[in-house]
Amino acid sequence: MAIFLDTSNLQEIENYCRMGILRGVTTNPTILLRDGVRDGIRGIEARAKEIARLIAPWPISVEVTTADPAEMLRQAEMFSSWAENVVVKITIHGPQGELENLGVVHELETQRSVRVNVTAMMSAQQGLLAAMAGATYVSLFCGRVNNMGYDARGEIAKLRQVLDLLALKAQIIAASTREVLNVIEWLEAGAHIVTVTPDLLRGMIVHPYSKETVQQFLRDAARAEAALGEVAG
């Protein structure tokens, strides 16, 4: 699947959809707030529905706004009712390390037909357990892993090997991307998907030497047309 766009900005999503290079969108409360979404759940619903329509059939991940297990279940079912391509994001555990979240993930995936993206993970073992609980996607925050002084590629490779060995359905999302180089490195290491911000995606497309070459081609084309015009005259 390769590239998910990490934004809730409708114009950015529409621009890259037209290029045919998006395979999904990921959001979280921080992203929604940054992009001007207000009015609580109603605001999230309105924006999520617009994004879901723009990118269908590709998935959009929307994160629950609570750490209470019963409320997570209620929100997850509500979010998934907004559109067929909505995936619900749930963190690997609670804010103080509470363990109920994987039980919520398991119930949603196996009993309530809600697809889940388990997020905020930093290690292969966390990803394995989320996959065993039934998650559709497992998100490793690889940029943060690198920030801690480790190479996230090792965690990606280990997790991919174990998921394939055990024939688990979960797809690995390499998230928290910091630089353009991460995208190819993490896909090469075994991630199914890498999330990128609009700025990083732009950086993947525009290379300074490509830009220089395009400008040269256009200058030479103009000279060639001028010369042909003189000959024809």
C-alpha positions as a printed Julia matrix, in Angstrom:
233×3 Matrix{Float64}:
   0.0     0.0     0.0
   3.05    2.2     0.54
   1.99    5.8     1.34
  -0.55    7.13    3.85
  -0.82   10.92    4.2
  -0.58   12.16    7.79
  -2.99   15.11    7.71
  -6.62   16.19    7.87
  -6.11   19.11    5.48
  -8.68   18.6     2.72
  -6.82   20.59    0.06
  -3.6    18.61    0.58
  -5.49   15.32    0.47
  -7.33   16.29   -2.7
  -4.11   17.43   -4.41
  -2.29   14.15   -3.8
  -5.36   12.05   -4.56
  -5.42   13.58   -8.03
  -1.85   12.36   -8.51
  -2.88    8.78   -7.7
  -0.13    8.33   -5.1
  -2.13    8.05   -1.87
  -3.26    4.76   -0.38
  -4.81    6.15    2.79
  -4.92    8.95    5.36
  -4.06    8.9     9.05
  -5.26   11.4    11.61
  -5.11   11.84   15.37
  -6.39   14.51   17.79
  -3.16   16.51   17.46
  -3.4    16.61   13.66
  -7.1    17.53   13.7
  -6.52   20.35   16.17
  -3.58   21.67   14.13
  -5.71   21.65   10.97
  -8.45   23.71   12.59
 -11.01   21.03   13.44
 -13.17   22.22   16.34
 -16.55   21.39   17.91
 -15.47   18.09   19.48
 -16.8    14.83   18.07
 -19.14   16.65   15.69
 -16.18   18.42   14.13
 -14.21   15.19   13.88
 -17.18   13.45   12.28
 -17.65   16.14    9.66
 -13.96   16.18    8.69
 -13.64   12.37    8.74
 -16.64   11.95    6.45
 -15.23   14.48    3.98
 -11.86   12.72    3.93
 -13.46    9.28    3.65
 -15.42   10.45    0.62
 -12.35   11.99   -1.03
 -10.11    8.94   -0.68
 -12.58    6.02   -0.94
 -11.98    3.09   -1.07
  -8.66    3.79    0.68
  -8.77    3.86    4.51
  -8.82    6.81    6.88
  -7.7     6.25   10.48
  -9.56    8.19   13.19
  -8.42    7.96   16.81
 -10.66    7.56   19.85
 -10.57   10.48   22.27
 -10.85    8.55   25.52
  -8.9     6.07   27.66
 -12.03    4.47   29.16
 -12.55    0.96   27.68
 -16.35    1.13   27.55
 -16.24    4.57   25.93
 -13.59    3.39   23.46
 -15.93    0.62   22.34
 -18.81    3.07   21.96
 -16.72    5.63   20.04
 -15.16    2.98   17.82
 -18.54    1.69   16.69
 -19.75    5.24   16.1
 -16.64    6.21   14.12
 -16.81    3.1    11.95
 -20.44    3.89   11.09
 -19.41    7.17    9.43
 -18.04    5.43    6.32
 -17.02    1.97    5.17
 -13.37    3.0     4.88
 -13.0     4.34    8.44
 -10.41    2.53   10.59
 -10.35    3.26   14.33
  -7.06    4.08   16.04
  -6.5     2.81   19.58
  -3.25    3.12   21.52
  -1.38   -0.02   22.59
  -2.11    0.68   26.27
  -3.55    3.38   28.52
  -1.78    6.58   29.64
  -0.38    4.91   32.77
   0.27    1.54   31.14
  -3.23    0.17   31.7
  -3.69   -3.14   29.89
  -7.36   -3.02   28.8
  -6.77   -1.61   25.32
  -5.84   -4.87   23.62
  -9.03   -6.43   24.98
 -10.93   -3.58   23.33
  -9.06   -4.16   20.08
  -9.83   -7.89   20.17
 -13.53   -7.31   20.8
 -13.83   -4.71   18.05
 -12.07   -6.85   15.44
 -13.57  -10.24   16.3
 -17.05   -9.4    17.59
 -18.05   -5.97   16.28
 -16.56   -5.96   12.75
 -14.59   -2.76   13.39
 -11.16   -2.47   11.81
  -8.51   -1.19   14.2
  -5.15    0.53   13.81
  -3.19    0.0    17.04
  -0.95    3.0    17.49
   1.81    4.59   19.61
   4.0     1.47   19.55
   7.79    1.57   19.76
   8.81   -2.08   19.55
   8.34   -5.25   17.53
   6.97   -7.11   20.54
   4.22   -4.55   21.02
   3.37   -4.89   17.33
   3.24   -8.67   17.58
   0.81   -8.59   20.51
  -1.42   -6.06   18.75
  -1.46   -8.29   15.68
  -2.32  -11.32   17.8
  -5.21   -9.36   19.32
  -6.58   -9.05   15.78
  -5.54   -5.57   14.67
  -5.78   -4.76   10.98
  -2.89   -2.29   11.21
  -0.04   -1.98   13.7
   1.66    1.42   13.84
   5.28    1.66   14.97
   6.37    5.21   15.74
   9.65    4.72   13.94
  10.74    8.36   14.02
  10.52    8.35   17.8
  12.42    5.05   17.94
  15.22    6.69   15.95
  15.09    9.7    18.26
  15.76    7.36   21.2
  19.02    6.31   19.56
  17.88    3.05   17.95
  17.46    2.13   14.3
  13.77    1.52   13.65
  14.56   -0.64   10.64
  15.53   -3.47   12.96
  12.15   -3.36   14.73
  10.31   -3.25   11.4
  12.26   -6.21   10.0
  11.77   -8.33   13.12
   8.07   -7.6    13.25
   7.53   -8.3     9.54
   9.36  -11.62    9.81
   7.24  -12.75   12.76
   3.95  -11.59   11.23
   4.72  -13.51    8.04
   5.89  -16.57    9.98
   2.69  -16.68   12.04
   0.46  -15.72    9.09
  -1.05  -12.79   11.01
  -3.14  -10.39    8.94
  -1.88   -7.12   10.42
  -0.07   -4.67    8.16
   2.82   -2.65    9.54
   2.51    1.13    9.41
   5.84    2.91    9.94
   4.78    6.25   11.41
   6.23    9.43   12.89
   8.34    9.91    9.77
  11.03   12.57   10.13
  12.79   12.73    6.76
  12.34   11.7     3.14
  15.03    9.01    3.43
  12.92    7.19    6.03
  10.23    6.29    3.5
  12.29    4.03    1.24
  14.37    2.69    4.14
  11.33    1.62    6.13
   9.52    0.09    3.16
  12.71   -1.79    2.28
  12.92   -3.02    5.89
   9.47   -4.59    5.6
   6.85   -1.98    6.45
   3.69   -2.31    4.37
   2.93    1.4     4.74
   4.78    4.59    5.69
   2.94    7.7     6.84
   4.18   11.02    5.5
   3.24   14.65    6.04
   2.38   16.75    2.99
   5.76   18.5     3.23
   7.66   15.2     3.19
   5.64   13.94    0.24
   6.45   17.13   -1.62
  10.11   16.53   -0.78
   9.89   13.05   -2.28
   8.66   14.48   -5.57
  10.81   17.6    -5.99
  14.56   16.99   -6.24
  16.81   20.04   -6.72
  18.7    18.4    -9.59
  15.42   17.37  -11.25
  14.29   20.97  -10.92
  17.55   22.21  -12.44
  17.24   19.7   -15.3
  13.63   20.65  -16.08
  14.63   24.32  -16.22
  17.5    23.5   -18.58
  15.21   21.47  -20.86
  12.76   24.37  -21.08
  15.51   26.91  -21.81
  16.93   24.71  -24.56
  13.46   24.04  -25.97
  12.84   27.79  -26.18
  16.16   28.28  -28.01
  15.36   25.44  -30.39
  11.94   26.9   -31.18
  13.47   30.32  -31.76
  16.08   28.85  -34.13
  13.43   26.93  -36.05
  11.39   30.12  -36.33
  14.35   31.95  -37.84
  14.9    29.16  -40.37
  11.22   29.1   -41.31
  11.25   32.89  -41.64
